[in-house]
C-alpha cells in the first residue's frame, strides 16, 4: 500500500450479507481491497417481506461505514460500484461526511466543503409500507450513564427491550449483564489494511461512530425483528464544539438532533413506516440526565464508566474504570456532583477530581474559560458553569481547590442570573420520541 493521500478515487467496491456476516469492501484507486466484516450472531433468515428494505439498509451501511476508510485519503472522486443510491441517500451521505468529518478536517488543516459528492441515480419514488416488525425495542448500550438511564426508564414502563452493543469492551459486557435484560452483542471487524494505510501516511482522526452504529442497528432491527431503536443521545450533543472559518465543528454531530432527523426521514422513505429510529434522551441536557442517573442508576455505580480511554481501539487503557484525566472523567464527575452525596461520588471515582490543582486546565475547558469545549462527548459550557456554581454554594464542596478557584477567579466575571441549574433540568419539546416510549420520559423526569 502507498500513501492514500495521493489517491484520486475512493471506491465502494461491493457489499454482501451471508449467514449473519455483512462484508463491506472498499479501495483507493486500483489498490488493495479493504474488507470490513460485521457479525450478527445466531442471525435468523430475513423474511421475504423485509428483503427490499434489507437491501436498502445494507447499501446504506456500506456507504456510511466507508467514512472510516475514505478519511485516510479524502480523494475528490467517489465511485459506487454495483448500483448507485438515489438522490436522497446521496444527499444524506454528503451531509454526514461533511459534518461528521468536520473535527477530522479541522485538526488536519483540511477544508472538505464542496469536496464531497456522492454520485446518485436521481430521484426515486419511495413509499414503503409497514414491515410488520415485532413491537420491541433495541437499546444501544455504551457502558456509561446515558444508556443506563434509558435502560432503567424503559424497563419501568414494561416495554419489551433488548440491550445491544457493538464493541469488544469487557466494561460494556459487565453493564449489559447487570441490566438483566436480553442481550445482543454485535461485532465489527475493521479491515486490517486501514491501520497499514495510517502507517503509510494516511490521514487519521475522528469519524462519526454513532452514525456507523446506527446503520448497523438498522440492519439488526430487520434481521432480528425490532420496530424501535432507542439511542441515548441528549440535547447537549447538538451543540457545536467550536466555530472555525464559518463552519460549526461538532465532535458529537452524529449524536445530534439534525442527524437523528435525517436518518429517521430516510428510514421512513426507504425502509418501512413502522421502524422507528430515535433518541430517548433528546429532550434533556446532560445535567438532567446525570440527575436521573443519580436516582435510577444505583445498581450500576460499581460497573459503569464514561471514560472513553476504556473504549479506544489502540493504545493503553486506564488501570481502572476512570482515568481521572480525560474530559469525560472531568465532566461526569462535575455533572454528577450536584445530585449525588459527595462520599458516594468519591467512592465511584476513587479520588476527588475537584480538589486537584493539576486538573485545572481540563476543567477550564469544560467551563469554556480561556479555552473551547473539549473535542469529547461532554455537555455545554453553560451546564458546567451551572454545576460548578451550585457546588460553590455547598459547604461540602466549596473549599475544594477548583471550586474555590472558580468562586474567586471565574465567578466574578459571570452573570450569576445565568448560572441556575433549573433551566438545564427542564425538558425540551425538540424531540421525536414515539408514543409508546413517552411514559419513559416521565420516569426520567421523576414524574412517575
C-alpha positions in Angstrom: 0.0 0.0 0.0 1.1 3.6 -0.7 0.1 6.9 0.8 -3.7 7.1 0.3 -3.4 10.9 0.2 -2.0 10.5 -3.3 -5.1 8.6 -4.5 -7.6 10.1 -6.9 -10.6 7.8 -6.3 -12.3 6.2 -3.4 -14.3 3.1 -4.4 -17.2 1.4 -2.8 -16.4 -1.9 -4.4 -19.2 -4.3 -3.2 -21.2 -5.4 -0.2 -22.8 -8.7 0.7 -24.6 -10.4 3.6 -24.3 -14.2 4.1 -25.3 -16.2 7.2 -25.0 -13.4 9.7 -22.0 -11.7 8.3 -22.1 -8.4 6.4 -19.0 -7.9 4.2 -18.2 -4.4 3.1 -15.4 -3.8 0.6 -13.6 -0.5 -0.3 -10.5 0.5 -2.2 -8.4 3.6 -3.2 -7.8 3.8 -6.9 -7.0 0.2 -8.1 -5.2 -0.6 -4.9 -5.7 -3.5 -2.4 -9.2 -4.1 -1.2 -10.1 -3.1 2.3 -12.7 -5.6 3.7 -14.7 -4.9 6.8 -17.0 -7.5 8.4 -19.8 -7.1 10.8 -21.1 -10.1 12.7 -24.7 -10.7 13.7 -24.7 -13.8 16.0 -27.3 -16.5 15.5 -29.0 -14.5 12.8 -32.3 -15.9 11.6 -33.2 -15.8 7.9 -34.6 -12.4 6.9 -38.3 -12.8 5.9 -39.1 -12.2 2.3 -41.3 -9.3 3.1 -38.3 -7.4 4.5 -36.0 -8.2 1.6 -36.3 -4.9 -0.2 -35.9 -2.9 3.0 -32.9 -5.1 3.9 -31.2 -4.4 0.6 -31.6 -0.6 1.1 -30.2 -0.7 4.6 -27.3 -2.9 3.6 -26.3 -0.5 0.9 -26.6 2.4 3.4 -24.5 0.5 5.9 -21.8 0.0 3.2 -21.8 3.7 2.3 -21.8 5.0 5.9 -19.1 2.7 7.2 -16.9 3.8 4.3 -16.3 7.1 6.2 -13.7 5.2 8.3 -11.7 4.4 5.2 -12.4 7.4 3.0 -10.8 9.7 5.6 -7.4 8.1 5.1 -7.1 9.8 1.7 -10.1 12.1 1.2 -9.8 11.9 -2.7 -12.1 14.2 -4.7 -13.8 11.3 -6.6 -16.2 8.8 -5.1 -17.2 5.8 -7.1 -20.0 3.4 -6.1 -19.9 0.1 -8.0 -22.8 -2.3 -8.3 -25.6 0.3 -8.4 -26.0 3.9 -7.4 -28.1 5.1 -4.5 -31.0 7.5 -5.1 -30.6 11.2 -4.7 -32.0 11.4 -1.1 -29.4 8.8 0.1 -26.6 10.6 -1.6 -27.6 13.9 0.0 -27.7 12.3 3.4 -24.2 10.9 2.8 -22.9 14.3 1.6 -24.2 15.9 4.8 -22.9 13.1 7.1 -19.4 13.0 5.6 -19.1 16.8 5.7 -20.3 17.4 9.2 -19.2 14.0 10.7 -15.6 14.7 9.5 -15.6 18.3 10.4 -13.4 17.7 13.5 -11.1 15.5 11.5 -10.8 18.2 8.9 -10.2 20.9 11.4 -7.4 19.0 13.2 -5.7 18.1 9.9 -6.0 21.6 8.4 -8.4 20.4 5.6 -11.5 22.1 4.2 -14.0 19.5 2.9 -16.7 22.0 2.0 -17.5 21.5 -1.7 -15.2 18.5 -1.8 -17.5 15.5 -1.1 -20.0 14.5 -3.8 -21.7 11.1 -3.7 -23.0 10.0 -7.2 -26.6 9.0 -7.4 -29.2 7.7 -9.8 -31.7 10.6 -9.4 -34.9 10.7 -7.5 -36.9 7.6 -6.9 -40.5 7.3 -5.7 -40.3 5.9 -2.2 -43.4 4.9 -0.2 -42.6 1.7 1.7 -45.4 0.2 3.7 -45.2 -1.3 7.2 -43.0 -4.3 7.6 -44.9 -6.0 10.4 -41.9 -5.7 12.8 -42.5 -7.0 16.3 -43.2 -4.4 18.9 -39.9 -4.4 20.8 -37.0 -2.0 21.3 -33.3 -2.2 20.8 -31.4 -0.1 23.4 -27.8 0.6 22.4 -25.5 0.3 25.4 -22.3 2.3 25.7 -21.4 1.4 29.3 -21.9 5.0 30.5 -24.6 6.8 32.4 -26.8 7.9 29.4 -27.7 4.5 28.0 -28.3 3.1 31.6 -30.8 5.9 32.2 -32.6 4.8 29.0 -32.5 1.1 30.1 -34.0 1.8 33.5 -36.6 4.2 32.3 -37.8 1.9 29.5 -37.7 -1.1 31.8 -40.1 0.6 34.3 -42.7 1.1 31.5 -42.9 -2.6 30.7 -41.8 -2.1 27.1 -40.0 -5.2 25.8 -36.4 -4.3 25.3 -33.0 -5.8 24.4 -29.7 -4.1 25.1 -27.3 -4.2 22.2 -23.7 -3.1 21.7 -21.0 -3.1 19.0 -17.8 -3.4 20.9 -15.2 -5.7 22.4 -15.3 -4.0 25.8 -15.5 -6.1 29.0 -16.9 -3.0 30.7 -19.9 -2.9 28.4 -20.3 -6.7 28.8 -20.5 -6.2 32.6 -23.1 -3.4 32.3 -25.1 -5.4 29.8 -25.2 -8.4 32.2 -26.1 -6.2 35.1 -29.2 -4.9 33.3 -30.8 -8.4 33.4 -32.4 -7.7 30.0 -31.9 -9.8 26.9 -28.6 -9.1 25.3 -27.4 -8.8 21.7 -23.6 -8.4 21.1 -22.7 -7.5 17.6 -19.1 -7.3 16.5 -17.3 -5.0 14.0 -14.0 -6.2 12.4 -12.2 -3.3 10.8 -10.1 -4.0 7.7 -6.5 -4.7 8.8 -5.4 -2.6 5.9 -6.8 0.6 7.5 -4.0 0.5 10.1 -1.4 -0.1 7.4 -2.8 3.0 5.5 -2.3 5.0 8.6 1.3 3.8 8.9 1.9 4.8 5.2 0.9 8.3 5.9 -2.9 8.3 5.6 -5.0 11.0 7.3 -6.4 9.9 10.7 -8.8 11.3 13.1 -12.4 11.3 14.5 -15.2 9.7 12.5 -19.0 9.8 13.2 -19.1 6.5 15.1 -22.7 6.9 16.2 -23.8 7.1 12.5 -21.9 3.8 11.8 -23.5 2.1 14.8 -26.9 3.5 13.8 -26.6 1.9 10.4 -25.5 -1.4 11.9 -28.5 -1.4 14.3 -31.0 -0.6 11.4 -29.8 -3.8 9.8 -30.0 -5.7 13.1 -33.6 -4.5 13.6 -34.6 -6.1 10.3 -32.6 -9.3 10.9 -33.9 -10.0 14.4 -37.2 -8.1 14.3 -37.5 -4.9 16.3 -39.7 -1.9 15.5 -37.7 0.7 17.6 -34.1 1.6 18.0 -33.8 4.0 21.0 -30.4 5.6 21.3 -29.4 7.8 24.3 -28.2 11.0 22.8 -29.1 14.1 24.8 -29.9 17.6 23.7 -26.4 18.9 24.5 -25.0 16.7 21.8 -26.3 19.2 19.2 -24.1 22.0 20.5 -21.0 22.7 18.4 -17.6 22.3 19.9 -16.4 25.4 18.2 -16.8 27.6 15.1 -14.0 27.7 12.6 -13.7 29.7 9.4 -17.5 29.9 9.1 -18.2 26.3 9.8 -19.6 24.7 13.0 -17.4 21.8 14.2 -19.2 19.4 16.5 -17.4 16.3 17.9 -20.9 14.8 18.5 -22.5 15.7 15.2 -23.9 12.2 14.5 -25.3 12.2 18.1 -27.1 15.5 17.4 -30.7 16.1 16.5 -30.0 17.1 12.9 -28.6 13.7 12.1 -31.3 11.9 14.0 -34.0 13.7 12.0 -32.2 13.0 8.7 -31.8 9.3 9.4 -35.4 8.8 10.6 -36.7 10.5 7.5 -34.5 8.2 5.4 -35.9 5.2 7.2 -39.5 6.3 6.6 -38.8 6.8 2.9 -36.6 3.8 2.2 -37.3 1.1 4.8 -40.7 1.0 6.4 -43.3 3.1 8.1 -43.1 1.0 11.3 -39.4 1.2 12.0 -38.5 4.0 14.4 -35.0 5.4 14.9 -35.0 7.8 17.8 -33.1 9.1 20.9 -34.9 8.7 24.2 -32.8 11.4 25.9 -33.1 14.0 23.2 -35.3 16.4 25.3 -32.7 16.7 28.0 -29.4 18.5 28.7 -26.6 16.5 30.3 -27.4 17.8 33.8 -30.9 16.4 33.5 -29.5 13.0 32.6 -27.0 13.0 35.4 -29.8 13.8 37.8 -31.8 10.9 36.5 -28.8 8.6 36.7 -28.1 9.6 40.3 -31.7 8.5 41.1 -32.1 5.5 38.8 -28.6 4.1 38.4 -27.5 2.9 41.8 -27.3 -0.7 40.6 -24.6 0.4 38.1 -22.4 2.6 40.3 -19.7 -0.1 40.6 -19.7 -1.1 36.9 -20.5 1.9 34.7 -17.8 4.0 33.0 -18.0 7.0 30.7 -14.2 7.3 30.4 -13.5 6.9 26.7 -10.0 5.7 27.3 -11.6 2.4 28.2 -13.0 2.1 24.7 -10.1 3.1 22.4 -9.1 0.6 19.7 -5.4 1.2 20.0 -3.2 2.5 22.9 -3.1 2.0 26.7 -6.3 1.9 28.8 -6.7 3.0 32.4 -5.9 0.6 35.1 -9.5 1.0 36.5 -12.8 2.3 35.1 -11.8 6.0 35.4 -8.5 7.5 34.2 -9.3 10.7 36.1 -7.5 12.8 33.5 -9.7 13.0 30.4 -12.6 15.4 29.6 -15.2 12.7 30.0 -14.0 11.9 33.6 -13.9 15.6 34.4 -17.4 16.3 33.0 -19.1 13.2 34.5 -17.6 14.0 37.9 -18.7 17.6 37.8 -22.2 16.9 36.4 -22.9 14.2 39.0 -21.7 16.2 41.9 -24.8 18.4 42.4 -27.1 15.4 42.5 -25.1 12.8 44.5 -23.7 12.6 48.1 -20.1 13.5 48.0 -18.8 10.3 49.6 -20.7 8.2 47.0 -19.2 10.2 44.1 -15.7 9.9 45.6 -16.2 6.2 46.0 -17.1 5.8 42.3 -14.1 7.7 41.0 -11.7 6.7 43.8 -10.5 10.3 44.1 -11.7 13.9 44.3 -11.0 15.5 40.9 -12.2 18.9 42.1 -9.5 19.0 44.8 -6.6 18.5 42.4 -4.8 21.6 41.1 -3.3 19.6 38.3 -6.7 19.2 36.7 -7.2 23.0 36.4 -6.8 23.2 32.6 -9.2 20.3 32.0 -12.0 21.9 34.0 -11.3 25.3 32.5 -12.0 23.8 29.1 -15.4 22.4 30.3 -16.3 25.8 31.6 -15.2 27.4 28.3 -12.9 29.6 30.3 -9.8 30.7 28.3 -10.4 27.6 26.1 -13.1 26.0 23.9 -15.2 23.0 24.8 -13.1 19.7 24.5 -13.4 17.5 21.5 -15.3 14.9 23.5 -18.9 13.9 24.3 -19.4 16.4 27.1 -22.1 18.9 27.9 -22.2 22.6 27.1 -20.1 25.2 28.9 -23.2 26.7 30.4 -24.0 23.4 32.1 -20.5 23.0 33.5 -20.6 26.6 34.9 -24.1 26.0 36.4 -22.9 22.8 38.1 -19.7 24.5 39.4 -21.7 27.4 40.7 -24.0 25.1 42.6 -21.1 23.4 44.2 -19.6 26.7 45.2 -22.7 27.3 47.4 -22.4 24.0 49.2 -20.2 23.7 52.3 -19.0 20.2 51.5 -17.6 21.3 48.1 -16.8 25.0 48.2 -13.3 24.6 49.9 -12.1 22.1 47.3 -9.3 23.6 45.2 -11.0 24.0 41.9 -14.4 25.0 43.3 -12.7 27.7 45.5 -10.7 28.9 42.4 -13.9 29.1 40.4 -15.6 31.2 43.1 -12.6 33.5 43.5 -11.4 33.9 39.9 -14.1 33.0 37.4 -17.4 33.7 39.1 -16.8 37.5 39.4 -16.7 37.6 35.5 -20.0 35.8 35.1 -23.7 36.9 35.3 -25.0 34.9 38.3 -28.5 35.1 36.9 -27.4 32.8 34.1 -25.9 30.1 36.4 -29.1 28.5 37.8 -29.3 24.7 37.5 -33.1 24.6 36.9 -33.2 25.7 33.2 -30.8 22.8 32.4 -33.2 20.3 34.1 -36.2 21.3 32.0 -37.3 19.1 29.1 -37.3 20.5 25.5 -40.1 19.9 23.0 -37.5 19.3 20.3 -37.6 15.5 20.1 -39.2 12.7 18.1 -39.8 10.1 20.8 -42.5 7.7 19.7 -45.8 7.5 21.7 -45.0 4.1 23.2 -41.9 5.4 24.8 -43.3 8.6 26.2 -44.0 7.1 29.6 -40.3 6.6 30.0 -39.8 10.4 29.9 -41.9 10.7 33.0 -39.6 8.2 34.7 -36.5 10.2 33.7 -38.1 13.4 35.0 -39.2 11.7 38.2 -42.9 12.2 37.5 -43.9 8.6 37.6 
